[in-house]
């Protein structure tokens, strides 16, 4: 059974404009057109949309999702290619986590240095951010 973009969007909890954007990127395609020319989507579109949303939840970019979808449709593709893309994403996430941990420690140190009272111009946080104090 086919449905319009608005009905698919509503059923999946996304905006119709999001589906149009995915379509422009080649991630989603209508499976038919109504007599009036409206895009019609079926189960394959619903499956792809769920794939896109789950991949986004795992941190994949739309470009990376396009690569994964293409591999899923390529008869000659191997699991090794999918695993390699996943390994790259995992390494990226681990780098970002390490960066966030460094930022947390730097902020924790700044927070601990500030007594929380006194004149603003003596604030060690503002001094540090301005490059005038210890970081």
C-alpha positions as CSV (number, residue, x, y, z in Angstrom):
1,X,0.0,0.0,0.0
2,X,1.4,3.4,-1.0
3,X,1.1,6.6,1.0
4,X,1.8,10.2,0.4
5,X,4.9,12.0,1.8
6,X,2.8,13.6,4.5
7,X,1.3,10.4,5.7
8,X,4.7,8.6,5.7
9,X,6.2,11.6,7.5
10,X,3.4,11.6,10.1
11,X,3.6,7.8,10.6
12,X,7.3,7.9,11.2
13,X,7.4,11.1,13.3
14,X,9.4,13.3,10.9
15,X,8.6,16.4,8.9
16,X,7.6,16.0,5.2
17,X,10.4,18.5,4.4
18,X,12.9,16.1,5.9
19,X,11.7,13.4,3.5
20,X,12.0,15.8,0.6
21,X,15.6,16.6,1.7
22,X,16.4,12.9,1.9
23,X,15.0,12.5,-1.5
24,X,17.2,15.3,-2.9
25,X,20.2,13.6,-1.4
26,X,19.2,10.3,-3.0
27,X,18.6,8.5,0.3
28,X,14.9,8.0,-0.3
29,X,12.9,7.7,-3.4
30,X,9.2,7.5,-4.1
31,X,8.1,4.2,-5.4
32,X,5.2,5.6,-7.5
33,X,3.3,8.7,-8.4
34,X,-0.4,9.3,-8.1
35,X,-2.5,10.3,-11.1
36,X,-2.2,13.9,-9.8
37,X,1.6,13.5,-9.7
38,X,2.1,13.2,-5.9
39,X,5.0,11.1,-4.6
40,X,3.9,7.8,-3.2
41,X,5.9,5.7,-0.8
42,X,5.6,2.1,0.2
43,X,7.3,-0.3,2.5
44,X,10.7,0.0,1.0
45,X,10.7,3.8,1.7
46,X,9.5,3.1,5.2
47,X,12.4,0.6,5.7
48,X,14.9,3.0,4.3
49,X,13.6,5.8,6.5
50,X,14.0,3.7,9.6
51,X,17.5,2.7,8.5
52,X,18.4,6.4,8.1
53,X,17.1,7.3,11.5
54,X,18.8,4.4,13.3
55,X,22.1,5.1,11.5
56,X,21.8,8.8,12.5
57,X,21.1,7.7,16.1
58,X,24.5,5.9,16.0
59,X,26.3,9.1,14.7
60,X,26.5,8.4,11.0
61,X,26.3,11.4,8.8
62,X,23.9,11.5,5.9
63,X,26.8,11.1,3.5
64,X,27.9,8.0,5.4
65,X,24.4,6.7,5.5
66,X,24.3,7.1,1.7
67,X,27.4,4.9,1.5
68,X,25.8,2.3,3.7
69,X,22.6,2.2,1.7
70,X,24.6,2.0,-1.5
71,X,26.6,-1.0,-0.1
72,X,23.3,-2.6,0.9
73,X,22.1,-2.4,-2.7
74,X,25.4,-3.4,-4.3
75,X,25.5,-7.1,-5.1
76,X,29.3,-7.2,-5.2
77,X,29.7,-5.4,-1.8
78,X,31.1,-7.3,1.1
79,X,30.6,-7.2,4.8
80,X,34.2,-6.1,5.1
81,X,33.3,-2.8,3.4
82,X,30.4,-2.2,5.8
83,X,32.6,-3.2,8.8
84,X,35.3,-0.8,7.6
85,X,32.8,2.1,7.5
86,X,31.6,1.2,10.9
87,X,35.2,1.0,12.3
88,X,35.9,4.5,10.9
89,X,32.8,5.8,12.7
90,X,33.7,4.1,15.9
91,X,37.2,5.6,15.8
92,X,35.7,9.0,15.1
93,X,33.3,8.7,18.1
94,X,36.2,7.5,20.4
95,X,38.2,10.6,19.3
96,X,35.3,12.9,20.1
97,X,34.8,11.2,23.5
98,X,38.5,11.8,24.3
99,X,38.1,15.5,23.3
100,X,35.0,15.8,25.5
101,X,36.8,14.3,28.4
102,X,39.7,16.8,28.0
103,X,37.2,19.6,27.8
104,X,35.5,18.3,30.9
105,X,38.7,18.3,32.9
106,X,39.7,21.7,31.7
107,X,36.3,23.1,32.7
108,X,36.4,21.3,36.0
109,X,39.8,22.8,36.8
110,X,38.6,26.3,35.9
111,X,35.4,25.8,37.9
112,X,37.5,24.7,41.0
113,X,39.8,27.8,40.7
114,X,36.9,30.2,40.9
115,X,35.8,31.1,44.4
116,X,32.5,32.3,43.1
117,X,32.6,35.7,44.9
118,X,34.6,38.9,44.4
119,X,34.9,41.3,41.6
120,X,34.3,40.0,38.1
121,X,37.6,41.4,36.8
122,X,39.4,39.0,39.2
123,X,37.5,35.9,37.9
124,X,40.1,33.2,37.1
125,X,37.7,31.6,34.6
126,X,37.4,34.8,32.5
127,X,41.2,35.4,32.9
128,X,42.0,32.0,31.7
129,X,39.6,32.2,28.7
130,X,41.2,35.6,27.8
131,X,44.6,33.9,27.9
132,X,45.7,35.9,30.9
133,X,45.7,33.1,33.5
134,X,46.7,29.5,33.7
135,X,44.8,27.1,31.5
